[in-house]
Amino acid sequence: IRSSGAVPGYASPLGLDPARMRIVVDRSAAESPNLVVGANGSRTKVYQTAQDPQGTDPSTGALQPPPGNFFQWDGSYARPDFAAPYLVDDTQIEQSAVYAAARFSLADPLKLIAGARYATWDVDSHFIYDSPPDSSFNKSRVIPYAGLVWDFLPQYSAFATLTTGTGA
């Protein structure tokens, strides 16, 4: 980047012909509004099964045979047989978002940061302990953000922010 005359962090000459390119970086770039835009997303899949031990006492749910006196235990206990596995949780969550934020210089030591995120959630769930066990929902929301940064000393800054929750 430096060999093409660019300053790292402000411009990138990748894929351009250095002989035909001229990059100018204004010294006031640090004082101008700074903008960031982006997108992100994720997909989470949860699949969980369980197996219950067989040989439990139906009236108490305790394992049979009983484990005995804990203080005299020698570390041995027969491995119980287990029932067939059954589905506990089968959930898929998809999230996606686009966002933008900008930083503005209000005064020499004071900066304003403002932005927003548009997010969507898509959830399909089967969880045996929910009532009802099957559920599905889709939500979307704009989430605003605002903050102030005050550089009160060269090495120290204070900030305050305000945003809303996702409500998901």
ABEGO torsion letter per residue (X at the ends): XAAAGBBBGABBABGBBAAABBBBBBAAAAABBBBBBBBBBBBBBBBBBBBBBBGBBAAAGBBOBBAEBAAABAGBBBBBBBBBBBBABBBBBBBBBBBBBBBBBABAABBBBBBBBBBBBBBBBBBAABOBABBBBBBBBBBBBBBBBBBABAABBBBBBBBBBAGX
